[in-house]
Amino acid sequence: MNIGDTLPPLEIAVTRTLIVAGAIASRDYQDVHHDAALAREKGSPDIFMNILTTNGLVGRYITDHFGPRAVLRKVAIRLGAPNYPGDTMTLTGTVTAVCGNTVEIRVVGANGIGQHVSGTVTAEVAA
């Protein structure tokens, strides 16, 4: 593993089920994550993914690549364009630092309207 190495992209279908299930699993009952009519009343064209679901998907991206023994030490992300049902989010990653078994990866998740998530993940990986 070297600085500048890239992880293979991961495409995630953003389904209504994924958005609602992620909100329920993270106990985020805000109506904009499960009720399309109320989301529209609040100015959104549809329901949208919450940050906790995005955080989990970023973590999955890293552990899918480095394997089940990888330990996430820090996840620092920012949201941008919403993830709406019917879109696809593509996660990409680039190694930005390596120190022993610890690696830092810059992660970006883009969808059809822009950059949904960006940030860094620090993980301890198996030697």
SESEVEX-429513 format. One record per residue: x, y, z of N, C-alpha, C, CB in turn; residue in one letter. Coordinates in steps of 0.001 Angstrom, whole numbers, plus 500000, padded with zeros to 6 digits. Glycine has a CB too. Example, Ala and Ser with C-alpha at 12.3 -4.5 7.8 and 13.67 -1.06 7.14 Angstrom:
# residues 2
nxx=513190	nyy=494310	nzz=507800	caxx=512300	cayy=495500	cazz=507800	cxx=513200	cyy=496700	czz=507800	cbxx=511308	cbyy=495527	cbzz=509046	keke=A $
nxx=512850	nyy=497750	nzz=507080	caxx=513670	cayy=498940	cazz=507140	cxx=512900	cyy=500030	czz=507870	cbxx=514084	cbyy=499402	cbzz=505725	keke=S $
This chain:
# residues 127
nxx=500845	nyy=498830	nzz=500000	caxx=500000	cayy=500000	cazz=500000	cxx=500890	cyy=501232	czz=500000	cbxx=499039	cbyy=499998	cbzz=501213	keke=M $
nxx=500648	nyy=502107	nzz=499014	caxx=501454	cayy=503311	cazz=498862	cxx=500569	cyy=504538	czz=498713	cbxx=502386	cbyy=503183	cbzz=497658	keke=N $
nxx=501111	nyy=505677	nzz=499105	caxx=500404	cayy=506940	cazz=498902	cxx=500127	cyy=507091	czz=497408	cbxx=501234	cbyy=508157	cbzz=499452	keke=I $
nxx=498907	nyy=507469	nzz=497092	caxx=498496	cayy=507628	cazz=495703	cxx=497773	cyy=506424	czz=495130	cbxx=499681	cbyy=507922	cbzz=494869	keke=G $
nxx=497864	nyy=505268	nzz=495792	caxx=497116	cayy=504093	cazz=495330	cxx=495627	cyy=504398	czz=495373	cbxx=497443	cbyy=502841	cbzz=496198	keke=D $
nxx=494905	nyy=503861	nzz=494418	caxx=493456	cayy=504071	cazz=494387	cxx=492731	cyy=502767	czz=494663	cbxx=493015	cbyy=504650	cbzz=493031	keke=T $
nxx=491594	nyy=502889	nzz=495318	caxx=490726	cayy=501749	cazz=495562	cxx=489777	cyy=501623	czz=494384	cbxx=489945	cbyy=501900	cbzz=496905	keke=L $
nxx=489359	nyy=500403	nzz=494057	caxx=488396	cayy=500271	cazz=492969	cxx=487081	cyy=500951	czz=493353	cbxx=488158	cbyy=498778	cbzz=492627	keke=P $
nxx=486391	nyy=501543	nzz=492395	caxx=485128	cayy=502213	cazz=492720	cxx=484064	cyy=501209	czz=493155	cbxx=484627	cbyy=503017	cbzz=491515	keke=P $
nxx=483141	nyy=501692	nzz=493962	caxx=481999	cayy=500888	cazz=494400	cxx=480735	cyy=501647	czz=494048	cbxx=482062	cbyy=500577	cbzz=495937	keke=L $
nxx=479892	nyy=501037	nzz=493218	caxx=478623	cayy=501650	cazz=492851	cxx=477524	cyy=501128	czz=493768	cbxx=478280	cbyy=501368	cbzz=491368	keke=E $
nxx=476753	nyy=502047	nzz=494321	caxx=475663	cayy=501692	cazz=495224	cxx=474372	cyy=502277	czz=494664	cbxx=475932	cbyy=502209	cbzz=496679	keke=I $
nxx=473415	nyy=501394	nzz=494387	caxx=472104	cayy=501851	cazz=493931	cxx=471388	cyy=502507	czz=495107	cbxx=471260	cbyy=500666	cbzz=493346	keke=A $
nxx=470974	nyy=503733	nzz=494927	caxx=470271	cayy=504471	cazz=495978	cxx=468779	cyy=504194	czz=495799	cbxx=470586	cbyy=506027	cbzz=495918	keke=V $
nxx=468304	nyy=503222	nzz=496544	caxx=466895	cayy=502850	cazz=496453	cxx=466115	cyy=503471	czz=497602	cbxx=466732	cbyy=501321	cbzz=496459	keke=T $
nxx=464829	nyy=503547	nzz=497422	caxx=463947	cayy=504016	cazz=498484	cxx=464100	cyy=503121	czz=499716	cbxx=462472	cbyy=504039	cbzz=498002	keke=R $
nxx=464200	nyy=501816	nzz=499488	caxx=464363	cayy=500866	cazz=500591	cxx=465654	cyy=501126	czz=501354	cbxx=464347	cbyy=499429	cbzz=500065	keke=T $
nxx=466764	nyy=501359	nzz=500644	caxx=468041	cayy=501640	cazz=501308	cxx=467935	cyy=502893	czz=502167	cbxx=469167	cbyy=501802	cbzz=500270	keke=L $
nxx=467312	nyy=503946	nzz=501636	caxx=467195	cayy=505196	cazz=502380	cxx=466368	cyy=505003	czz=503644	cbxx=466571	cbyy=506282	cbzz=501505	keke=I $
nxx=465205	nyy=504372	nzz=503513	caxx=464312	cayy=504182	cazz=504664	cxx=464924	cyy=503212	czz=505665	cbxx=462936	cbyy=503668	cbzz=504205	keke=V $
nxx=465482	nyy=502099	nzz=505183	caxx=466079	cayy=501115	cazz=506088	cxx=467257	cyy=501716	czz=506861	cbxx=466541	cbyy=499880	cbzz=505301	keke=A $
nxx=468072	nyy=502533	nzz=506184	caxx=469198	cayy=503181	cazz=506863	cxx=468727	cyy=504146	czz=507934	cbxx=470070	cbyy=503918	cbzz=505860	keke=G $
nxx=467671	nyy=504874	nzz=507644	caxx=467125	cayy=505807	cazz=508640	cxx=466572	cyy=505049	czz=509843	cbxx=466020	cbyy=506686	cbzz=508014	keke=A $
nxx=465845	nyy=503971	nzz=509591	caxx=465284	cayy=503174	cazz=510695	cxx=466409	cyy=502549	czz=511516	cbxx=464337	cbyy=502068	cbzz=510152	keke=I $
nxx=467388	nyy=501968	nzz=510836	caxx=468486	cayy=501301	cazz=511546	cxx=469259	cyy=502261	czz=512436	cbxx=469436	cbyy=500654	cbzz=510554	keke=A $
nxx=469346	nyy=503520	nzz=512023	caxx=470084	cayy=504515	cazz=512809	cxx=469153	cyy=505345	czz=513705	cbxx=470867	cbyy=505444	cbzz=511875	keke=S $
nxx=467896	nyy=504908	nzz=513784	caxx=466887	cayy=505567	cazz=514622	cxx=466704	cyy=507042	czz=514286	cbxx=467263	cbyy=505431	cbzz=516076	keke=R $
nxx=466805	nyy=507334	nzz=513012	caxx=466595	cayy=508694	cazz=512527	cxx=465212	cyy=508744	czz=511893	cbxx=467711	cbyy=509126	cbzz=511504	keke=D $
nxx=464227	nyy=509159	nzz=512658	caxx=462843	cayy=509122	cazz=512211	cxx=462387	cyy=510442	czz=511583	cbxx=461947	cbyy=508776	cbzz=513370	keke=Y $
nxx=463320	nyy=511298	nzz=511202	caxx=462942	cayy=512541	cazz=510530	cxx=462151	cyy=512191	czz=509270	cbxx=464205	cbyy=513403	cbzz=510178	keke=Q $
nxx=461043	nyy=512871	nzz=509074	caxx=460145	cayy=512538	cazz=507964	cxx=460799	cyy=512656	czz=506593	cbxx=458940	cbyy=513426	cbzz=508009	keke=D $
nxx=461796	nyy=513495	nzz=506429	caxx=462441	cayy=513670	cazz=505124	cxx=463204	cyy=512429	czz=504673	cbxx=463386	cbyy=514851	cbzz=505171	keke=V $
nxx=463345	nyy=511443	nzz=505567	caxx=464044	cayy=510203	cazz=505222	cxx=463087	cyy=509041	czz=504946	cbxx=464993	cbyy=509821	cbzz=506341	keke=H $
nxx=461764	nyy=509289	nzz=505072	caxx=460837	cayy=508185	cazz=504816	cxx=459486	cyy=508601	czz=504240	cbxx=460609	cbyy=507443	cbzz=506075	keke=H $
nxx=459133	nyy=509865	nzz=504259	caxx=457817	cayy=510309	cazz=503803	cxx=457986	cyy=511313	czz=502659	cbxx=457008	cbyy=510940	cbzz=504976	keke=D $
nxx=457756	nyy=510847	nzz=501433	caxx=458000	cayy=511692	cazz=500253	cxx=457132	cyy=512942	czz=500248	cbxx=457752	cbyy=510899	cbzz=498980	keke=A $
nxx=455873	nyy=512805	nzz=500645	caxx=454972	cayy=513971	cazz=500636	cxx=455453	cyy=515039	czz=501607	cbxx=453533	cbyy=513549	cbzz=500994	keke=A $
nxx=455845	nyy=514632	nzz=502803	caxx=456341	cayy=515606	cazz=503783	cxx=457695	cyy=516181	czz=503367	cbxx=456455	cbyy=514954	cbzz=505167	keke=L $
nxx=458531	nyy=515362	nzz=502734	caxx=459813	cayy=515867	cazz=502232	cxx=459567	cyy=516958	czz=501182	cbxx=460665	cbyy=514708	cbzz=501629	keke=A $
nxx=458586	nyy=516733	nzz=500298	caxx=458260	cayy=517743	cazz=499277	cxx=457714	cyy=519014	czz=499926	cbxx=457232	cbyy=517182	cbzz=498266	keke=R $
nxx=456883	nyy=518860	nzz=500970	caxx=456370	cayy=520035	cazz=501681	cxx=457503	cyy=520880	czz=502257	cbxx=455423	cbyy=519604	cbzz=502802	keke=E $
nxx=458619	nyy=520231	nzz=502594	caxx=459766	cayy=520928	cazz=503179	cxx=460761	cyy=521387	czz=502120	cbxx=460466	cbyy=520028	cbzz=504182	keke=K $
nxx=460390	nyy=521236	nzz=500831	caxx=461232	cayy=521768	cazz=499765	cxx=462137	cyy=520786	czz=499062	cbxx=462049	cbyy=522819	cbzz=500302	keke=G $
nxx=462096	nyy=519518	nzz=499439	caxx=462923	cayy=518514	cazz=498790	cxx=462097	cyy=517801	czz=497714	cbxx=463481	cbyy=517498	cbzz=499830	keke=S $
nxx=462696	nyy=517425	nzz=496605	caxx=461920	cayy=516728	cazz=495580	cxx=461505	cyy=515309	czz=495977	cbxx=462712	cbyy=516672	cbzz=494310	keke=P $
nxx=462143	nyy=514744	nzz=496993	caxx=461845	cayy=513373	cazz=497430	cxx=462544	cyy=513155	czz=498768	cbxx=462310	cbyy=512302	cbzz=496358	keke=D $
nxx=462388	nyy=511941	nzz=499321	caxx=463148	cayy=511597	cazz=500525	cxx=464628	cyy=511554	czz=500154	cbxx=462675	cbyy=510221	cbzz=501133	keke=I $
nxx=465502	nyy=511633	nzz=501162	caxx=466935	cayy=511577	cazz=500882	cxx=467663	cyy=510855	czz=502009	cbxx=467510	cbyy=512995	cbzz=500692	keke=F $
nxx=468822	nyy=510330	nzz=501679	caxx=469626	cayy=509531	cazz=502601	cxx=470153	cyy=510377	czz=503758	cbxx=470790	cbyy=508878	cbzz=501858	keke=M $
nxx=470172	nyy=509780	nzz=504959	caxx=470722	cayy=510494	cazz=506113	cxx=472240	cyy=510267	czz=506218	cbxx=470019	cbyy=510036	cbzz=507416	keke=N $
nxx=472894	nyy=511091	nzz=507013	caxx=474354	cayy=511032	cazz=507127	cxx=474832	cyy=509728	czz=507762	cbxx=474860	cbyy=512211	cbzz=507942	keke=I $
nxx=474045	nyy=509152	nzz=508654	caxx=474481	cayy=507914	cazz=509301	cxx=474521	cyy=506755	czz=508311	cbxx=473555	cbyy=507570	cbzz=510469	keke=L $
nxx=473577	nyy=506723	nzz=507372	caxx=473617	cayy=505697	cazz=506330	cxx=474834	cyy=505909	czz=505440	cbxx=472321	cbyy=505716	cbzz=505487	keke=T $
nxx=475070	nyy=507149	nzz=505052	caxx=476249	cayy=507457	cazz=504245	cxx=477516	cyy=507042	czz=504978	cbxx=476297	cbyy=508957	cbzz=503903	keke=T $
nxx=477605	nyy=507358	nzz=506261	caxx=478774	cayy=506995	cazz=507066	cxx=478990	cyy=505480	czz=507040	cbxx=478606	cbyy=507490	cbzz=508524	keke=N $
nxx=477913	nyy=504730	nzz=507190	caxx=478011	cayy=503271	cazz=507150	cxx=478470	cyy=502757	czz=505800	cbxx=476681	cbyy=502654	cbzz=507497	keke=G $
nxx=477990	nyy=503375	nzz=504726	caxx=478397	cayy=502946	cazz=503391	cxx=479867	cyy=503271	czz=503121	cbxx=477514	cbyy=503607	cbzz=502335	keke=L $
nxx=480338	nyy=504398	nzz=503631	caxx=481764	cayy=504737	cazz=503509	cxx=482597	cyy=503694	czz=504265	cbxx=482048	cbyy=506180	cbzz=504061	keke=V $
nxx=482170	nyy=503344	nzz=505464	caxx=482870	cayy=502306	cazz=506232	cxx=482882	cyy=500977	czz=505504	cbxx=482224	cbyy=502132	cbzz=507597	keke=G $
nxx=481741	nyy=500608	nzz=504929	caxx=481656	cayy=499359	cazz=504163	cxx=482632	cyy=499380	czz=502992	cbxx=480218	cbyy=499132	cbzz=503651	keke=R $
nxx=482727	nyy=500512	nzz=502317	caxx=483638	cayy=500634	cazz=501180	cxx=485070	cyy=500298	czz=501600	cbxx=483575	cbyy=502056	cbzz=500588	keke=Y $
nxx=485478	nyy=500824	nzz=502725	caxx=486846	cayy=500588	cazz=503208	cxx=487038	cyy=499139	czz=503642	cbxx=487170	cbyy=501530	cbzz=504377	keke=I $
nxx=486115	nyy=498604	nzz=504430	caxx=486281	cayy=497226	cazz=504905	cxx=486089	cyy=496207	czz=503789	cbxx=485301	cbyy=496939	cbzz=506032	keke=T $
nxx=485262	nyy=496509	nzz=502782	caxx=485165	cayy=495618	cazz=501619	cxx=486517	cyy=495513	czz=500925	cbxx=484090	cbyy=496122	cbzz=500626	keke=D $
nxx=487247	nyy=496620	nzz=500879	caxx=488541	cayy=496621	cazz=500198	cxx=489638	cyy=495972	czz=501046	cbxx=488939	cbyy=498047	cbzz=499843	keke=H $
nxx=489725	nyy=496352	nzz=502311	caxx=490829	cayy=495886	cazz=503156	cxx=490523	cyy=494594	czz=503908	cbxx=491190	cbyy=496954	cbzz=504143	keke=F $
nxx=489288	nyy=494160	nzz=503896	caxx=488927	cayy=492890	cazz=504512	cxx=488347	cyy=493044	czz=505908	cbxx=490124	cbyy=491999	cbzz=504569	keke=G $
nxx=487792	nyy=491950	nzz=506414	caxx=487065	cayy=491992	cazz=507684	cxx=487938	cyy=492286	czz=508902	cbxx=486367	cbyy=490696	cbzz=507894	keke=P $
nxx=489237	nyy=492165	nzz=508770	caxx=490120	cayy=492451	cazz=509909	cxx=490523	cyy=493924	czz=509969	cbxx=491372	cbyy=491581	cbzz=509833	keke=R $
nxx=490117	nyy=494716	nzz=508985	caxx=490406	cayy=496152	cazz=509011	cxx=489582	cyy=496793	czz=510131	cbxx=490089	cbyy=496823	cbzz=507623	keke=A $
nxx=490210	nyy=497707	nzz=510852	caxx=489538	cayy=498417	cazz=511944	cxx=489504	cyy=499898	czz=511587	cbxx=490266	cbyy=498182	cbzz=513324	keke=V $
nxx=488292	nyy=500447	nzz=511530	caxx=488156	cayy=501873	cazz=511250	cxx=488494	cyy=502641	czz=512516	cbxx=486719	cbyy=502223	cbzz=510748	keke=L $
nxx=489483	nyy=503507	nzz=512447	caxx=489905	cayy=504302	cazz=513602	cxx=489289	cyy=505694	czz=513590	cbxx=491422	cbyy=504413	cbzz=513638	keke=R $
nxx=489038	nyy=506230	nzz=512385	caxx=488447	cayy=507559	cazz=512297	cxx=487744	cyy=507687	czz=510946	cbxx=489531	cbyy=508673	cbzz=512477	keke=K $
nxx=486527	nyy=508217	nzz=510998	caxx=485779	cayy=508519	cazz=509784	cxx=485351	cyy=509979	czz=509904	cbxx=484533	cbyy=507547	cbzz=509590	keke=V $
nxx=485816	nyy=510813	nzz=508986	caxx=485494	cayy=512242	cazz=509003	cxx=484935	cyy=512602	czz=507632	cbxx=486758	cbyy=513122	cbzz=509355	keke=A $
nxx=483607	nyy=512783	nzz=507569	caxx=482970	cayy=513042	cazz=506281	cxx=482117	cyy=514304	czz=506319	cbxx=482117	cbyy=511852	cbzz=505868	keke=I $
nxx=481869	nyy=514841	nzz=505123	caxx=480960	cayy=515980	cazz=504930	cxx=479995	cyy=515610	czz=503816	cbxx=481747	cbyy=517308	cbzz=504587	keke=R $
nxx=478754	nyy=516024	nzz=503997	caxx=477753	cayy=515775	cazz=502965	cxx=477674	cyy=516950	czz=501999	cbxx=476380	cbyy=515514	cbzz=503597	keke=L $
nxx=477295	nyy=516632	nzz=500777	caxx=477076	cayy=517645	cazz=499751	cxx=475717	cyy=517429	czz=499119	cbxx=478188	cbyy=517605	cbzz=498679	keke=G $
nxx=475696	nyy=517056	nzz=497846	caxx=474452	cayy=516827	cazz=497116	cxx=473697	cyy=515650	czz=497719	cbxx=474736	cbyy=516575	cbzz=495622	keke=A $
nxx=472392	nyy=515771	nzz=497905	caxx=471616	cayy=514679	cazz=498495	cxx=471624	cyy=513416	czz=497630	cbxx=470187	cbyy=515130	cbzz=498722	keke=P $
nxx=471459	nyy=512262	nzz=498294	caxx=471238	cayy=510994	cazz=497610	cxx=469741	cyy=510742	czz=497574	cbxx=471995	cbyy=509817	cbzz=498314	keke=N $
nxx=469141	nyy=510850	nzz=496375	caxx=467711	cayy=510617	cazz=496191	cxx=467484	cyy=509226	czz=495612	cbxx=467093	cbyy=511694	cbzz=495272	keke=Y $
nxx=466300	nyy=508663	nzz=495832	caxx=465990	cayy=507349	cazz=495253	cxx=466106	cyy=507381	czz=493730	cbxx=464574	cbyy=506899	cbzz=495665	keke=P $
nxx=466586	nyy=506273	nzz=493187	caxx=466717	cayy=506138	cazz=491746	cxx=468078	cyy=506534	czz=491204	cbxx=465680	cbyy=506949	cbzz=491085	keke=G $
nxx=468931	nyy=507103	nzz=492045	caxx=470267	cayy=507507	cazz=491612	cxx=471258	cyy=506398	czz=491959	cbxx=470688	cbyy=508856	cbzz=492274	keke=D $
nxx=472491	nyy=506579	nzz=491593	caxx=473585	cayy=505683	cazz=491960	cxx=474684	cyy=506533	czz=492563	cbxx=474109	cbyy=504863	cbzz=490727	keke=T $
nxx=475225	nyy=506076	nzz=493695	caxx=476373	cayy=506749	cazz=494289	cxx=477600	cyy=505887	czz=494005	cbxx=476174	cbyy=506982	cbzz=495838	keke=M $
nxx=478638	nyy=506516	nzz=493476	caxx=479887	cayy=505812	cazz=493213	cxx=480942	cyy=506315	czz=494192	cbxx=480351	cbyy=506015	cbzz=491735	keke=T $
nxx=481432	nyy=505394	nzz=495017	caxx=482484	cayy=505726	cazz=495981	cxx=483842	cyy=505437	czz=495360	cbxx=482306	cbyy=504927	cbzz=497304	keke=L $
nxx=484771	nyy=506369	nzz=495551	caxx=486151	cayy=506194	cazz=495122	cxx=487069	cyy=506569	czz=496277	cbxx=486463	cbyy=507051	cbzz=493858	keke=T $
nxx=488274	nyy=506031	nzz=496261	caxx=489201	cayy=506316	cazz=497344	cxx=490636	cyy=506364	czz=496868	cbxx=489061	cbyy=505289	cbzz=498429	keke=G $
nxx=491414	nyy=507214	nzz=497533	caxx=492837	cayy=507357	cazz=497240	cxx=493603	cyy=507361	czz=498553	cbxx=493122	cbyy=508656	cbzz=496425	keke=T $
nxx=494654	nyy=506562	nzz=498627	caxx=495491	cayy=506513	cazz=499825	cxx=496266	cyy=507821	czz=499926	cbxx=496463	cbyy=505286	cbzz=499791	keke=V $
nxx=496144	nyy=508480	nzz=501088	caxx=496835	cayy=509768	cazz=501285	cxx=497952	cyy=509683	czz=502316	cbxx=495841	cbyy=510832	cbzz=501713	keke=T $
nxx=497963	nyy=508625	nzz=503137	caxx=499025	cayy=508473	cazz=504136	cxx=499125	cyy=507004	czz=504537	cbxx=498755	cbyy=509372	cbzz=505388	keke=A $
nxx=500350	nyy=506577	nzz=504825	caxx=500601	cayy=505222	cazz=505302	cxx=501634	cyy=505308	czz=506405	cbxx=501079	cbyy=504280	cbzz=504148	keke=V $
nxx=501334	nyy=504684	nzz=507537	caxx=502278	cayy=504621	cazz=508655	cxx=502134	cyy=503249	czz=509301	cbxx=502023	cbyy=505777	cbzz=509699	keke=C $
nxx=503053	nyy=502349	nzz=508978	caxx=502949	cayy=500982	cazz=509488	cxx=501695	cyy=500329	czz=508940	cbxx=502937	cbyy=500965	cbzz=511034	keke=G $
nxx=500837	nyy=499848	nzz=509860	caxx=499584	cayy=499198	cazz=509461	cxx=498417	cyy=500184	czz=509380	cbxx=499244	cbyy=498083	cbzz=510439	keke=N $
nxx=498693	nyy=501461	nzz=509553	caxx=497632	cayy=502462	cazz=509517	cxx=497657	cyy=503183	czz=508182	cbxx=497779	cbyy=503467	cbzz=510679	keke=T $
nxx=496483	nyy=503296	nzz=507587	caxx=496364	cayy=503936	cazz=506279	cxx=495248	cyy=504974	czz=506346	cbxx=496083	cbyy=502882	cbzz=505155	keke=V $
nxx=495463	nyy=506097	nzz=505659	caxx=494429	cayy=507117	cazz=505541	cxx=493993	cyy=507167	czz=504082	cbxx=494942	cbyy=508519	cbzz=506034	keke=E $
nxx=492676	nyy=507168	nzz=503870	caxx=492123	cayy=507162	cazz=502531	cxx=491200	cyy=508355	czz=502357	cbxx=491376	cbyy=505850	cbzz=502252	keke=I $
nxx=491381	nyy=509100	nzz=501296	caxx=490450	cayy=510176	cazz=500924	cxx=489331	cyy=509519	czz=500140	cbxx=491161	cbyy=511325	cbzz=500080	keke=R $
nxx=488103	nyy=509696	nzz=500615	caxx=486942	cayy=509061	cazz=499999	cxx=486019	cyy=510126	czz=499430	cbxx=486190	cbyy=508178	cbzz=501019	keke=V $
nxx=485513	nyy=509857	nzz=498233	caxx=484523	cayy=510727	cazz=497590	cxx=483397	cyy=509834	czz=497094	cbxx=485155	cbyy=511569	cbzz=496408	keke=V $
nxx=482172	nyy=510278	nzz=497319	caxx=481004	cayy=509589	cazz=496791	cxx=480213	cyy=510548	czz=495926	cbxx=480126	cbyy=509024	cbzz=497930	keke=G $
nxx=480095	nyy=510226	nzz=494645	caxx=479396	cayy=511110	cazz=493710	cxx=478121	cyy=510442	czz=493213	cbxx=480310	cbyy=511481	cbzz=492519	keke=A $
nxx=477113	nyy=511280	nzz=492944	caxx=475869	cayy=510799	cazz=492361	cxx=475569	cyy=511625	czz=491115	cbxx=474694	cbyy=510880	cbzz=493386	keke=N $
nxx=474372	nyy=511493	nzz=490579	caxx=474027	cayy=512166	cazz=489331	cxx=473949	cyy=513676	czz=489407	cbxx=472745	cbyy=511660	cbzz=488855	keke=G $
nxx=473869	nyy=514220	nzz=490632	caxx=473772	cayy=515684	cazz=490739	cxx=475008	cyy=516327	czz=491348	cbxx=472569	cbyy=516056	cbzz=491562	keke=I $
nxx=475983	nyy=515517	nzz=491727	caxx=477209	cayy=516092	cazz=492274	cxx=477897	cyy=515192	czz=493274	cbxx=476912	cbyy=517401	cbzz=492918	keke=G $
nxx=478676	nyy=515811	nzz=494130	caxx=479431	cayy=515093	cazz=495156	cxx=478567	cyy=514965	czz=496406	cbxx=480774	cbyy=515821	cbzz=495481	keke=Q $
nxx=478187	nyy=513734	nzz=496734	caxx=477341	cayy=513494	cazz=497898	cxx=478140	cyy=513530	czz=499198	cbxx=476635	cbyy=512154	cbzz=497761	keke=H $
nxx=479305	nyy=512915	nzz=499195	caxx=480104	cayy=512819	cazz=500416	cxx=481579	cyy=512945	czz=500072	cbxx=479831	cbyy=511487	cbzz=501155	keke=V $
nxx=482332	nyy=513552	nzz=500989	caxx=483786	cayy=513598	cazz=500864	cxx=484374	cyy=513555	czz=502255	cbxx=484260	cbyy=514868	cbzz=500094	keke=S $
nxx=485576	nyy=513051	nzz=502352	caxx=486224	cayy=513020	cazz=503651	cxx=487372	cyy=512041	czz=503680	cbxx=485231	cbyy=512673	cbzz=504724	keke=G $
nxx=487787	nyy=511715	nzz=504887	caxx=488893	cayy=510779	cazz=505068	cxx=488515	cyy=509682	czz=506048	cbxx=490143	cbyy=511511	cbzz=505555	keke=T $
nxx=489120	nyy=508535	nzz=505828	caxx=488959	cayy=507398	cazz=506730	cxx=490357	cyy=506924	czz=507104	cbxx=488110	cbyy=506239	cbzz=506069	keke=V $
nxx=490570	nyy=506767	nzz=508397	caxx=491816	cayy=506183	cazz=508885	cxx=491501	cyy=504773	czz=509358	cbxx=492453	cbyy=507047	cbzz=510038	keke=T $
nxx=492253	nyy=503811	nzz=508840	caxx=492000	cayy=502421	cazz=509174	cxx=493298	cyy=501701	czz=509510	cbxx=491286	cbyy=501718	cbzz=508024	keke=A $
nxx=493177	nyy=500752	nzz=510417	caxx=494272	cayy=499844	cazz=510715	cxx=494014	cyy=498592	czz=509902	cbxx=494386	cbyy=499532	cbzz=512261	keke=E $
nxx=494977	nyy=498195	nzz=509091	caxx=494782	cayy=497071	cazz=508202	cxx=495711	cyy=495928	czz=508581	cbxx=495009	cbyy=497489	cbzz=506754	keke=V $
nxx=495300	nyy=494713	nzz=508236	caxx=496092	cayy=493532	cazz=508559	cxx=497412	cyy=493587	czz=507791	cbxx=495311	cbyy=492229	cbzz=508223	keke=A $
nxx=498476	nyy=493202	nzz=508464	caxx=499810	cayy=493228	cazz=507836	cxx=499989	cyy=492076	czz=506872	cbxx=500907	cbyy=493181	cbzz=508898	keke=A $
